[in-house]
Amino acid sequence: MAYDPNNVFAKILRGEIPCKKVHESAHSLAFHDINPLSPIHVLVIPKGAYVGFDDFAAKASAEEQADYVKAIGDTARLVGADEGGYRLLSNCGVNANQEVPHLHVHIFGGRRLGRMLKKDGE
């Protein structure tokens, strides 16, 4: 999957599409998902043009990486997800059903989330 500079998150970063911002740091932006799947559903994206975690791990500076990890934790606390527990999800690549070619982590919380994946046959 190649990076598309016209993906929705790149447009949000450029201010072309509005978002309901939760947190912003030097290298990261967190905002509410427009179609939430749980009471707490926030996305955290790096400001750099990275497709997924492997791309980010290989190309982002140590400062960007540290900022992104801290932004995810800070955002979880800001939205109260840390109180009852939360799930982090990042789909990377076609087999994981990644829809936007820009690294993003979903923070889900606010209710029991169930299993991560169903076992075969369920």
Contacts in CASP RR format, 6 or more apart in sequence:
PFRMAT RR
TARGET T0000
AUTHOR 0000-0000-0000
METHOD contacts of the structure
MODEL  1
MAYDPNNVFAKILRGEIPCKKVHESAHSLAFHDINPLSPIHVLVIPKGAY
VGFDDFAAKASAEEQADYVKAIGDTARLVGADEGGYRLLSNCGVNANQEV
PHLHVHIFGGRRLGRMLKKDGE
1 51 0 8 1.000
1 93 0 8 1.000
1 94 0 8 1.000
1 98 0 8 1.000
1 101 0 8 1.000
2 51 0 8 1.000
2 101 0 8 1.000
3 49 0 8 1.000
3 50 0 8 1.000
3 51 0 8 1.000
3 55 0 8 1.000
3 101 0 8 1.000
3 102 0 8 1.000
4 10 0 8 1.000
4 101 0 8 1.000
4 102 0 8 1.000
5 49 0 8 1.000
7 100 0 8 1.000
7 101 0 8 1.000
7 102 0 8 1.000
8 17 0 8 1.000
8 100 0 8 1.000
8 102 0 8 1.000
9 43 0 8 1.000
9 45 0 8 1.000
9 100 0 8 1.000
9 102 0 8 1.000
9 104 0 8 1.000
10 49 0 8 1.000
10 102 0 8 1.000
11 17 0 8 1.000
12 18 0 8 1.000
12 19 0 8 1.000
12 29 0 8 1.000
12 31 0 8 1.000
12 45 0 8 1.000
13 29 0 8 1.000
13 45 0 8 1.000
13 47 0 8 1.000
13 48 0 8 1.000
19 29 0 8 1.000
19 31 0 8 1.000
19 32 0 8 1.000
20 31 0 8 1.000
20 32 0 8 1.000
21 29 0 8 1.000
21 30 0 8 1.000
21 31 0 8 1.000
22 30 0 8 1.000
22 31 0 8 1.000
22 32 0 8 1.000
22 42 0 8 1.000
22 75 0 8 1.000
22 78 0 8 1.000
22 79 0 8 1.000
23 29 0 8 1.000
23 30 0 8 1.000
23 44 0 8 1.000
23 71 0 8 1.000
23 74 0 8 1.000
23 75 0 8 1.000
23 78 0 8 1.000
24 30 0 8 1.000
25 67 0 8 1.000
25 70 0 8 1.000
25 71 0 8 1.000
25 74 0 8 1.000
26 47 0 8 1.000
26 63 0 8 1.000
26 67 0 8 1.000
27 46 0 8 1.000
27 47 0 8 1.000
27 48 0 8 1.000
27 63 0 8 1.000
27 64 0 8 1.000
27 67 0 8 1.000
27 68 0 8 1.000
27 71 0 8 1.000
28 44 0 8 1.000
28 45 0 8 1.000
28 46 0 8 1.000
28 47 0 8 1.000
28 67 0 8 1.000
28 68 0 8 1.000
28 71 0 8 1.000
28 72 0 8 1.000
29 44 0 8 1.000
29 45 0 8 1.000
29 47 0 8 1.000
29 71 0 8 1.000
30 42 0 8 1.000
30 43 0 8 1.000
30 44 0 8 1.000
30 45 0 8 1.000
30 71 0 8 1.000
30 72 0 8 1.000
30 75 0 8 1.000
30 78 0 8 1.000
30 107 0 8 1.000
31 42 0 8 1.000
31 43 0 8 1.000
32 41 0 8 1.000
32 42 0 8 1.000
32 43 0 8 1.000
33 41 0 8 1.000
33 42 0 8 1.000
33 43 0 8 1.000
33 106 0 8 1.000
37 108 0 8 1.000
38 108 0 8 1.000
38 109 0 8 1.000
38 110 0 8 1.000
38 111 0 8 1.000
38 113 0 8 1.000
39 109 0 8 1.000
39 110 0 8 1.000
39 111 0 8 1.000
40 79 0 8 1.000
40 80 0 8 1.000
40 81 0 8 1.000
40 86 0 8 1.000
40 107 0 8 1.000
40 108 0 8 1.000
40 109 0 8 1.000
40 110 0 8 1.000
41 106 0 8 1.000
41 107 0 8 1.000
41 108 0 8 1.000
41 109 0 8 1.000
42 75 0 8 1.000
42 79 0 8 1.000
42 81 0 8 1.000
42 106 0 8 1.000
42 107 0 8 1.000
43 104 0 8 1.000
43 105 0 8 1.000
43 106 0 8 1.000
43 107 0 8 1.000
44 68 0 8 1.000
44 71 0 8 1.000
44 72 0 8 1.000
44 75 0 8 1.000
44 104 0 8 1.000
44 105 0 8 1.000
44 107 0 8 1.000
45 102 0 8 1.000
45 103 0 8 1.000
45 104 0 8 1.000
45 105 0 8 1.000
46 56 0 8 1.000
46 60 0 8 1.000
46 64 0 8 1.000
46 68 0 8 1.000
46 103 0 8 1.000
48 60 0 8 1.000
48 64 0 8 1.000
49 102 0 8 1.000
50 56 0 8 1.000
50 59 0 8 1.000
50 60 0 8 1.000
50 102 0 8 1.000
50 103 0 8 1.000
51 93 0 8 1.000
51 101 0 8 1.000
51 102 0 8 1.000
51 103 0 8 1.000
52 90 0 8 1.000
52 92 0 8 1.000
52 93 0 8 1.000
52 98 0 8 1.000
52 101 0 8 1.000
52 102 0 8 1.000
52 103 0 8 1.000
53 90 0 8 1.000
53 92 0 8 1.000
53 103 0 8 1.000
54 92 0 8 1.000
55 103 0 8 1.000
56 64 0 8 1.000
56 65 0 8 1.000
56 68 0 8 1.000
56 103 0 8 1.000
57 65 0 8 1.000
60 68 0 8 1.000
72 88 0 8 1.000
72 105 0 8 1.000
72 107 0 8 1.000
73 82 0 8 1.000
75 107 0 8 1.000
76 82 0 8 1.000
76 86 0 8 1.000
76 107 0 8 1.000
79 107 0 8 1.000
81 107 0 8 1.000
81 108 0 8 1.000
81 109 0 8 1.000
81 110 0 8 1.000
84 109 0 8 1.000
84 110 0 8 1.000
85 109 0 8 1.000
85 110 0 8 1.000
86 107 0 8 1.000
86 108 0 8 1.000
86 109 0 8 1.000
86 110 0 8 1.000
87 106 0 8 1.000
87 107 0 8 1.000
87 108 0 8 1.000
87 109 0 8 1.000
87 113 0 8 1.000
87 116 0 8 1.000
88 105 0 8 1.000
88 106 0 8 1.000
88 107 0 8 1.000
88 108 0 8 1.000
89 105 0 8 1.000
89 106 0 8 1.000
89 108 0 8 1.000
90 103 0 8 1.000
90 104 0 8 1.000
90 105 0 8 1.000
90 106 0 8 1.000
91 97 0 8 1.000
91 98 0 8 1.000
91 99 0 8 1.000
92 98 0 8 1.000
END
